[in-house]
Structures are given as structure tokens and as C-alpha cells.
Amino acid sequence: MFGTYKPEDVEILLKDITGLVEPLPTAEREKRIQSGVHYSEMLPIEYEPSPAYLAAYEDGLRRYAPLTAAAVASVSRQIWEEKGEDAVLVSLARAGTSVGVLIKRYLAWKYHVEVRHYTISIIRGVGIDKNAMDYLLKHHRPEQIQFVDGWTGKGAIQNELNRAMAEYPGVDPGLAVLSDPAGLAGKCGTHDDFLIASSCLNSTVSGLLSRTFYRRDLIGEKAFHGAAFYRELLEKDLTYSFIGAIEAHFPQAADRPLEDTVPAGGALEEVQAICEQFSIADRNLVKPSIGEATRVLLRRVPWMVLVRSMDDEEHLGHIYQLAKEKGVPLMEYPLVHYRACGLIRAIADS
């Protein structure tokens, strides 16, 4: 174990690469990504939140802790009804890990069962960590496995899982997520694109772990995918304050049915329309949903963020603040499935 997650909450199937990889500035990473270097071969310099941005995060956490807990309760109930006490949670590092901890804790609180919870790596364009999958299937039956993530954007990771699980008969590739505006997950708390506060920060709500890493010179044939531990951020770690804030609302969430309607039309068609409207040839440069727009502001170089409304402090206050700090313009756009969408400009066009 490395990082700050408690061993009773999650078993981390990742290789510790702390100190083996020099983190790169955002602009340099963007240049390398668009020149063909895979994003998983680099680590970013962690964004240090300003006091104003941390205040926006705390405000978002206060506002949305009850809804987040209700989404945890809803998706946990679906997992329980399908798999019962045999469920094995397999969260996708790193955004899925804290959500997996919350689901594990909710199942213990509501149904008095201690299910196993692991976190593993899946990387777009690389695939799932096959050594981690071999480990899981050595210890558990295929039908026990339930993959967990935080939210869906345009379904890139769900599609990656669908392809990967073709090699693992009996393992359901369907994700369990809290927010599924794309309508592509197997189980979800809600289809509403709401603010999951953990999307506002990086390692400091993820056990101080980096995003997952894969480069063959450092990850051997029999090793798990890697991650680094940002030990220097120990005093700024908010992982368990986030988990605790949501967990405190479990009693109310258990009795709170979520009204949930799926907007008409397809989310992926909406993404395609955005590509056409803004002359974006590569759909990977369009990052829809509050969670994805937030992460693109934290880790990439967006040239614009589309928002459903310029007057939605409740849902988008942290995005307004981050865009202001980064000098990224906001544009009001009639989004249907999503409340925000980050746009990355191809370097060749800039």
C-alpha cells in the first residue's frame, strides 16, 4: 500500500513509481501529447489550488454532499440487488477510487456486509491492466466483479472497458457511476450532470496518488500499471474529509429517491454537433460534463469552456473561478446533456 487510503477501504493494485518520473508542466505535456506521446507516459505537476479555488471547492462540497450521498445510495442499491454480498468493487484509478470507498462504506452501513474493494488502472488507448485483472480473477469469480468510476463524459473509458472485457468471459464491463449524463454506464446514481466535488481537485482527494502511468521501461511485463505518491502534499490531503462529508449524509440518502430523467436525443450526437460547430476534427479534444471540464482546466490547455449558463454559481462556481485563474474564456452554449464542456485546441491550429 502507498498513498493515504486506509487498507481497510481499498487494496491498491498499482506499482509505486514515486521518484522515478519527473513531472512536467501542463504546456509541455500538452505539446508532447499532441505530438504523439501518450499521456500515460508522463506525470503532470500537480495544480496547487488558490485560496479562492479551495473556497469554491468547499462551497461545492457543502452544496452537493447530500445529492452525492443520494447517488451513492442509489448505485449501491443496484449493485446489492444484482450481486449481493458477493460483490467485488473494482474502481478505476484515480477518479473512481474515492467513489469506490464510498460505495463500500455505504454497503457496510446499509446492508452490514464488508465487500472487497480494489483499485486498478485502465488507460484510454492502452487498455486495462491485464496483470491486475489476472490477480482479480485468481481470487474472485468473474460475475462478482463490479467496475466503479465517478462519472461518464462521452463514454471513452466505458468503451475501453467494453473492448477489454472481450478477453474476460463472464466479467460485466458495465460501469457503476454516480453521474451518467452520457447515458452509457451500466448502473448510475443519476443521469444529471451534477458536481461531484472530488472532480474539483487532483491527488488531494485521491489518496495523494497521481493519475496512472504506463511506460515499458518502468513497468515490467509482470508489474501493475504505476502511480506516484505525492507525499509532499500530506498537509493538504482532503481525501478523508471529502469521504466523511458524503458519508455524513448516508442516513438521509437512504430514504431519498432521486428523480431522474434522461434528456431526449443522444449525448454522443451532442458531442458530434459541438465538434462540427467549432471545427474540431478529433473528438478527444472535446471534454463534456462538469467532471471532464474541471479536469481539463486542471490538467490540459483548453482554449474555451462551454457552459449551459453563465449564471449557475450553484453548479459551476468552481469552473468560473478556475477559468478566471487560467485565463480561459467561457461561452454560453445550449448544452442539453451536460452543464459544461471543455474544448482543447489542436496545437497545429494555434
PAZA-36746 format. One line per field, with one value per residue (C-alpha): residue number from 1; x, y negated, z negated. Coordinates in nm, 2 decimals. Layout:
BEGIN
num: [NUM	...]
u: [X	...]
v: [Y	...]
w: [Z	...]
END
This chain:
BEGIN
num: [1	2	3	4	5	6	7	8	9	10	11	12	13	14	15	16	17	18	19	20	21	22	23	24	25	26	27	28	29	30	31	32	33	34	35	36	37	38	39	40	41	42	43	44	45	46	47	48	49	50	51	52	53	54	55	56	57	58	59	60	61	62	63	64	65	66	67	68	69	70	71	72	73	74	75	76	77	78	79	80	81	82	83	84	85	86	87	88	89	90	91	92	93	94	95	96	97	98	99	100	101	102	103	104	105	106	107	108	109	110	111	112	113	114	115	116	117	118	119	120	121	122	123	124	125	126	127	128	129	130	131	132	133	134	135	136	137	138	139	140	141	142	143	144	145	146	147	148	149	150	151	152	153	154	155	156	157	158	159	160	161	162	163	164	165	166	167	168	169	170	171	172	173	174	175	176	177	178	179	180	181	182	183	184	185	186	187	188	189	190	191	192	193	194	195	196	197	198	199	200	201	202	203	204	205	206	207	208	209	210	211	212	213	214	215	216	217	218	219	220	221	222	223	224	225	226	227	228	229	230	231	232	233	234	235	236	237	238	239	240	241	242	243	244	245	246	247	248	249	250	251	252	253	254	255	256	257	258	259	260	261	262	263	264	265	266	267	268	269	270	271	272	273	274	275	276	277	278	279	280	281	282	283	284	285	286	287	288	289	290	291	292	293	294	295	296	297	298	299	300	301	302	303	304	305	306	307	308	309	310	311	312	313	314	315	316	317	318	319	320	321	322	323	324	325	326	327	328	329	330	331	332	333	334	335	336	337	338	339	340	341	342	343	344	345	346	347	348	349	350]
u: [0.00	0.11	-0.08	-0.32	-0.61	-0.67	-0.60	-0.94	-1.10	-0.92	-0.65	-0.43	-0.32	-0.07	0.31	0.47	0.68	0.74	1.06	1.11	0.94	0.99	0.65	0.61	0.44	0.10	0.21	0.49	0.27	0.01	0.28	0.40	0.05	-0.04	0.29	0.21	0.35	0.08	-0.05	0.01	0.39	0.41	0.31	0.18	0.30	0.01	-0.21	-0.18	-0.53	-0.55	-0.74	-1.03	-1.05	-1.03	-1.32	-1.52	-1.44	-1.56	-1.87	-1.94	-1.89	-2.13	-2.40	-2.37	-2.28	-2.65	-2.70	-2.37	-2.47	-2.81	-2.63	-2.40	-2.71	-2.89	-2.60	-2.51	-2.87	-2.84	-2.51	-2.66	-2.97	-2.76	-2.46	-2.54	-2.27	-2.05	-1.99	-1.63	-1.58	-1.31	-1.27	-1.08	-0.79	-0.79	-1.13	-1.31	-1.12	-1.29	-1.63	-1.55	-1.46	-1.80	-1.99	-1.80	-1.88	-2.25	-2.29	-2.14	-2.37	-2.69	-2.66	-2.40	-2.16	-1.79	-1.73	-1.38	-1.27	-0.97	-0.85	-0.68	-0.57	-0.74	-0.59	-0.75	-0.56	-0.36	-0.63	-0.69	-0.40	-0.40	-0.18	-0.43	-0.72	-0.53	-0.49	-0.86	-0.97	-0.73	-0.91	-1.27	-1.53	-1.59	-1.96	-1.86	-1.67	-1.83	-1.63	-1.67	-1.59	-1.70	-1.90	-1.92	-1.82	-1.86	-1.80	-1.43	-1.35	-1.67	-1.58	-1.23	-1.38	-1.62	-1.32	-1.11	-1.37	-1.40	-1.09	-1.26	-1.58	-1.83	-1.70	-1.96	-1.79	-2.08	-1.96	-2.13	-2.10	-2.26	-2.34	-2.41	-2.50	-2.39	-2.63	-2.37	-2.29	-2.43	-2.55	-2.57	-2.69	-2.84	-2.82	-2.79	-2.46	-2.41	-2.10	-1.91	-1.68	-1.39	-1.36	-1.25	-0.91	-0.65	-0.44	-0.56	-0.90	-0.74	-0.52	-0.23	-0.19	-0.10	-0.30	-0.19	0.12	0.24	0.58	0.75	1.10	0.95	0.65	0.78	0.59	0.46	0.41	0.09	0.05	0.21	0.13	0.33	0.26	0.27	0.40	0.49	0.12	0.04	-0.06	-0.31	-0.47	-0.85	-0.93	-1.10	-1.26	-1.43	-1.53	-1.65	-1.86	-2.05	-2.07	-2.24	-2.54	-2.59	-2.89	-3.09	-2.97	-3.11	-3.46	-3.42	-3.53	-3.37	-3.59	-3.41	-3.50	-3.28	-3.28	-3.41	-3.15	-2.81	-2.52	-2.27	-2.47	-2.44	-2.06	-2.05	-2.25	-2.00	-1.72	-1.89	-1.98	-1.62	-1.44	-1.28	-1.16	-1.05	-1.33	-1.07	-1.03	-1.39	-1.44	-1.81	-1.95	-1.87	-1.61	-1.43	-1.44	-1.29	-1.02	-0.93	-0.89	-0.67	-0.45	-0.47	-0.47	-0.83	-0.90	-1.26	-1.51	-1.88	-2.13	-2.51	-2.54	-2.32	-2.53	-2.51	-2.29	-2.45	-2.32	-2.04	-1.89	-1.56	-1.53	-1.59	-1.31	-1.07	-1.13	-1.06	-0.73	-0.62	-0.73	-0.97	-1.28	-1.63	-1.90	-2.27	-2.39	-2.72	-2.59	-2.86	-2.70	-2.41	-2.37	-2.01	-1.78	-1.40	-1.25	-0.88	-0.73	-0.51	-0.16	-0.14	-0.43	-0.28]
v: [0.00	-0.36	-0.68	-0.78	-0.55	-0.32	0.05	0.15	-0.08	0.03	0.26	0.07	0.28	0.03	0.01	-0.26	-0.48	-0.76	-0.95	-0.76	-1.01	-1.39	-1.57	-1.80	-2.14	-2.15	-2.33	-2.08	-1.78	-1.92	-1.97	-1.61	-1.46	-1.63	-1.53	-1.16	-1.09	-0.90	-1.09	-0.78	-0.81	-1.14	-1.28	-1.63	-1.89	-1.89	-2.21	-2.40	-2.53	-2.90	-3.00	-3.13	-2.80	-2.59	-2.81	-2.72	-2.35	-2.37	-2.55	-2.29	-2.01	-2.16	-2.21	-1.87	-1.64	-1.54	-1.47	-1.29	-1.07	-1.00	-0.90	-0.67	-0.51	-0.47	-0.30	-0.09	0.04	0.15	0.33	0.50	0.62	0.77	0.91	0.91	0.98	1.14	0.81	0.72	0.35	0.27	-0.11	-0.28	-0.48	-0.76	-0.93	-0.61	-0.52	-0.76	-0.67	-0.30	-0.37	-0.55	-0.26	-0.01	-0.21	-0.25	0.12	0.18	-0.08	0.02	0.39	0.49	0.65	0.60	0.63	0.64	0.32	0.29	0.01	0.07	-0.12	-0.15	-0.39	-0.52	-0.38	-0.14	0.07	0.23	0.35	0.72	0.82	0.66	0.84	1.17	1.10	1.03	1.34	1.56	1.46	1.39	1.52	1.32	1.25	1.09	0.80	0.46	0.18	-0.17	-0.52	-0.87	-0.98	-0.95	-1.22	-1.09	-0.73	-0.68	-0.47	-0.27	-0.20	-0.10	0.14	0.29	0.38	0.50	0.74	0.93	1.12	1.19	1.40	1.35	1.01	0.74	0.43	0.20	-0.08	-0.19	-0.57	-0.84	-1.07	-0.94	-1.23	-1.03	-0.75	-0.49	-0.33	0.00	-0.15	-0.51	-0.72	-0.98	-1.09	-1.45	-1.63	-1.74	-1.85	-1.56	-1.77	-1.53	-1.62	-1.97	-1.85	-1.60	-1.39	-1.57	-1.39	-1.07	-0.95	-1.17	-0.93	-1.05	-0.96	-0.61	-0.57	-0.32	-0.32	0.00	-0.09	-0.14	0.10	0.45	0.74	0.87	0.54	0.35	0.01	-0.26	-0.57	-0.81	-0.92	-1.29	-1.26	-1.63	-1.72	-1.53	-1.85	-1.94	-1.59	-1.62	-1.26	-1.16	-1.50	-1.45	-1.09	-1.19	-1.48	-1.25	-0.97	-1.20	-1.22	-0.84	-0.83	-1.09	-0.95	-0.60	-0.74	-0.99	-0.87	-1.05	-1.19	-1.11	-1.18	-1.12	-1.42	-1.34	-1.28	-1.12	-1.26	-1.14	-1.33	-1.64	-1.59	-1.55	-1.87	-2.06	-1.92	-2.04	-2.38	-2.45	-2.27	-2.02	-1.71	-1.50	-1.42	-1.35	-1.73	-1.78	-1.71	-1.72	-1.71	-1.91	-1.65	-1.64	-2.02	-2.06	-1.81	-1.97	-2.30	-2.14	-1.92	-2.03	-2.36	-2.44	-2.74	-2.77	-2.61	-2.59	-2.63	-2.59	-2.91	-3.20	-3.24	-2.90	-2.96	-2.66	-2.40	-2.58	-2.82	-2.63	-2.63	-3.00	-3.05	-2.81	-2.96	-3.31	-3.20	-3.02	-3.30	-3.06	-3.22	-3.09	-3.08	-3.02	-2.74	-2.54	-2.22	-1.95	-1.65	-1.84	-2.16	-2.23	-2.12	-2.19	-2.24	-2.18	-2.34	-2.13	-2.27	-2.27	-2.51	-2.75]
w: [0.00	0.07	0.07	-0.21	-0.16	-0.45	-0.37	-0.51	-0.25	0.07	0.20	0.44	0.74	0.87	0.88	0.67	0.91	0.67	0.76	1.09	1.32	1.34	1.35	1.65	1.67	1.84	2.16	2.21	2.16	2.40	2.66	2.62	2.62	2.94	3.10	3.03	2.68	2.49	2.18	1.96	2.03	1.84	1.50	1.45	1.20	0.95	0.96	0.63	0.56	0.48	0.16	0.38	0.57	0.25	0.12	0.44	0.38	0.02	0.12	0.39	0.14	-0.11	0.16	0.32	0.04	-0.01	0.36	0.39	0.10	0.26	0.58	0.38	0.21	0.55	0.73	0.42	0.41	0.77	0.70	0.39	0.58	0.86	0.67	0.31	0.05	0.32	0.50	0.56	0.63	0.88	0.90	1.18	1.05	0.98	1.00	0.92	0.61	0.36	0.51	0.46	0.09	0.05	0.21	-0.01	-0.32	-0.22	-0.16	-0.51	-0.67	-0.50	-0.44	-0.70	-0.46	-0.40	-0.03	0.12	0.30	0.53	0.75	1.08	1.39	1.73	1.98	2.29	2.59	2.38	2.22	1.88	1.66	1.75	1.46	1.22	1.40	1.37	1.00	0.95	1.14	0.94	0.63	0.74	0.99	1.30	1.21	0.88	1.04	1.05	1.21	1.05	1.17	1.08	1.38	1.76	2.00	2.36	2.26	2.36	2.06	2.09	2.45	2.34	2.08	2.33	2.56	2.28	2.13	2.46	2.33	1.99	2.04	1.76	1.65	1.69	1.84	1.73	1.51	1.18	1.16	0.96	1.26	1.61	1.84	2.14	2.06	2.13	1.79	1.67	1.33	1.22	0.93	1.17	1.53	1.41	1.47	1.11	0.93	0.76	0.55	0.59	0.96	0.84	0.72	0.82	0.59	0.27	0.29	0.43	0.16	0.28	0.58	0.93	1.23	1.35	1.56	1.82	1.98	2.06	1.93	1.58	1.59	1.64	1.81	1.48	1.30	1.24	1.40	1.20	0.99	0.78	0.42	0.36	0.01	0.00	0.01	-0.32	-0.50	-0.21	-0.18	-0.18	-0.08	-0.40	-0.47	-0.13	-0.21	-0.55	-0.42	-0.19	-0.44	-0.70	-0.47	-0.43	-0.68	-0.48	-0.15	-0.22	-0.22	0.07	0.41	0.69	0.96	1.28	1.64	1.94	2.19	2.54	2.81	2.77	2.57	2.83	3.10	2.89	2.88	3.25	3.30	3.08	3.30	3.61	3.46	3.35	3.64	3.41	3.60	3.30	3.06	2.79	2.77	2.66	2.29	2.19	1.83	1.52	1.42	1.75	1.80	1.45	1.51	1.85	1.67	1.41	1.64	2.00	2.20	2.31	2.53	2.42	2.18	2.29	2.01	2.02	1.82	1.72	1.41	1.25	0.95	0.78	1.03	1.20	0.94	0.93	1.31	1.32	1.07	1.23	1.58	1.44	1.28	1.60	1.84	2.03	2.18	2.10	2.36	2.30	2.52	2.53	2.38	2.32	2.15	1.99	1.79	1.91	2.18	2.22	2.56	2.63	2.94	3.15	3.13	3.51	3.52	3.26]
END
